[in-house]
Amino acid sequence: MFARHAKRSTVTTEDVKLLARRNNSLLKYITEKNEEIAQLNLKGKAKKKRKPEDESRS
């Protein structure tokens, strides 16, 4: 709905949050899960970046 309005074919987390904004408990849950996933992605990216450096040192 919001993605179509913005002329996008991909639904983002912000679109989902907009749909859930009137249900506070659902919005809180979605926001927390989004932050968890973002933290996991950052940790995963940091590990991937470090790995080649470790291999070059060996």
SULBELCOR-V893875 format. One record per residue. N is the residue number from 1. NEAR is the number of other ideal C-beta (glycine too) atoms within 12 Angstrom. D_FIRST is the distance of its C-alpha to the first C-alpha in Angstrom with 1 decimal. Layout:
N|NEAR|D_FIRST ; N|NEAR|D_FIRST
This chain:
1|11|0.0 ; 2|19|3.8 ; 3|17|5.5 ; 4|11|5.2 ; 5|10|6.3 ; 6|14|8.8 ; 7|8|9.8 ; 8|13|9.9 ; 9|9|10.2 ; 10|13|10.6 ; 11|17|8.6 ; 12|16|11.1 ; 13|22|12.7 ; 14|19|11.8 ; 15|21|8.1 ; 16|22|9.7 ; 17|24|12.1 ; 18|20|10.0 ; 19|18|8.9 ; 20|21|12.6 ; 21|17|14.2 ; 22|10|15.8 ; 23|15|17.4 ; 24|12|19.9 ; 25|12|21.4 ; 26|17|18.2 ; 27|20|17.2 ; 28|15|20.8 ; 29|16|20.8 ; 30|24|17.8 ; 31|21|19.3 ; 32|16|22.7 ; 33|18|21.6 ; 34|21|19.8 ; 35|16|23.1 ; 36|15|25.2 ; 37|15|23.5 ; 38|15|23.9 ; 39|14|27.5 ; 40|14|28.2 ; 41|14|26.8 ; 42|14|29.0 ; 43|14|32.0 ; 44|14|31.5 ; 45|13|31.3 ; 46|13|34.4 ; 47|14|36.3 ; 48|14|35.5 ; 49|13|36.7 ; 50|14|39.9 ; 51|14|40.8 ; 52|11|41.9 ; 53|12|44.0 ; 54|11|45.8 ; 55|10|46.6 ; 56|8|48.1 ; 57|8|50.3 ; 58|7|51.9
